[in-house]
Amino acid sequence: MDIKHLIDYYAHASVKFTDVFTNKMEPGQVDKGRTTAPGKCGLVVPLAGSAIFSFSGTPYTMVPGMVVHAGPQMPIEIKAADDKGWEYAVVHYQLSPEEAILYPLSTQHFLINTGYHTKIINYVQQLIESQAMPGNMSVLKAKTLFMNLLEAILMSAKVKVLDTASDQMEQALQYIHENYATQLSVSKIAEEFGVERRRFAYLFEQHTGMNPSVYLTEYRIRRSKELLKYDDSPVTEIAECVGYVDCFYFSRVFKKCTGMSPTTYRKTMLEEAKYL
């Protein structure tokens, strides 16, 4: 789930907390033949153990550190892990029928990877305690706690995405540094890391401050400058060494980046070396 779309959804939809409950299952226990609540959306928050939790036939391997969203009246099946029990909470909320049409996320199931945060668990526990108390102040407190829970889930998921993307982009940089001499392209790099090309370009620029195609070009030119300065190989060979099979194209790119041709750059470096 794209975290930006998720934040937009909860920022604009008039979500209303309705109730929360917890459940425990013994190791290997199976619960099936039921559906999620009619007219309600749910956030399934693992508290302990692990289980395979399926919505409409789609399985999610759930452990603390992730949250799964489910829409109304979805067939469910739960199988607790064989080696330990499974405990989870379900936090229900509602949208009006009109808004449910406007926000299709409310009727879908999807995973939110939050990483393990005690703040999320604490908000769930406080919701449970608040729901058990009588009076309007408890109702008001539950509303506030629900919004705090949503914020904690979304903020944790956003940080998780950024951390994961940062690690991935560092790996992408290493991949460029090791493979720049091959017929490398942004599409090929994105495919290598299993990311859609435009998404990869966005994440790369967020991480480095530079478009990936520009970074690749500048890295190649930087390497070619070192070769022109310290290696007496022909320009054609140097072009191939940094990933350009067309020497004339390499010369155009080099001149655009440095203001001079590869041959002129080499002569300039040789002249400067005489006076060092």
C-alpha positions, 0 to 999 in steps of 0.5 A, a space after each residue: 500500500 502506497 503510504 501517501 495514498 493511505 495518509 490522504 485517505 485518512 486525512 480526508 475521509 470522515 472515519 468514525 471509531 466504533 469498537 475494538 476487541 481482542 482475541 486469542 488462539 491456541 497453537 495450530 488452531 484454525 478459525 474459518 467460515 466467518 466474515 468481517 463485520 458488516 458496514 465496518 472497516 477493521 484494522 487488525 493489530 497483532 499483539 503476540 505470536 503469529 498467524 496466517 490471516 486470510 481475507 477473501 482468500 488472500 493470505 497475510 503472514 502476520 506478526 507484531 510490527 504489521 497491521 492489516 486493513 480489511 473492508 466489510 463482510 470479507 470472508 476470513 480464515 485464521 490459522 495460528 502458528 503451530 509452535 505458539 499461540 496468536 493474540 490480536 486486536 481488531 479496531 473497527 471504524 465506519 464511513 458513511 455509505 456516501 463516503 465509502 463510494 468516494 474512498 475505495 480503500 475503505 472496502 479493500 484489504 491491504 498490509 501496512 508495515 509499521 515495524 514493531 512500536 510499543 506506542 501502537 500497542 499502548 494505544 490499542 490497550 488504552 482503547 480497550 480500557 476506554 471502551 469498557 468505561 461508561 460515560 461520554 468522557 470515555 466516548 470522547 477519549 476513545 475518539 481521540 485515542 483512535 485518531 492517535 492510533 491512526 497517526 502512530 500507524 501512519 507515521 511508523 509506516 512512513 518511517 519504515 518506507 523511508 528506511 527501506 527505500 534508503 537501504 534500497 537506494 544505497 544498494 542501487 548506488 553500489 550497483 551503479 558503481 559496480 556496473 557503470 561500464 556495462 550497457 546500464 540504464 535507469 530502467 534496467 536498474 529499476 528492474 534489478 531492484 523490482 521497482 517501477 521505473 518512475 517510482 525508482 527515479 523518485 526514490 533515488 532523487 529523494 535519497 541523492 538529490 539527483 535524477 538517476 540518469 544524471 547521476 549515472 552520466 556524471 559518474 561515468 564522466 568522472 571515471 572517464 576523466 580519471 582514465 583520460 588523465 592517467 591512462 594513455 588508451 585511445 578515447 574510443 577504448 576509454 568510452 567503452 570502459 565507462 559504458 559508451 559503445 558510441 565514441 562520438 556520443 561519448 564525446 558529446 556527453 563529455 563536452 556537455 559535462 566538462 565544456 571540452 572534448 575528451 582529447 582537449 581535456 587530456 591535453 590540458 591535464 598533461 600540460 598541467 602535470 608538467 608544472 606540478 
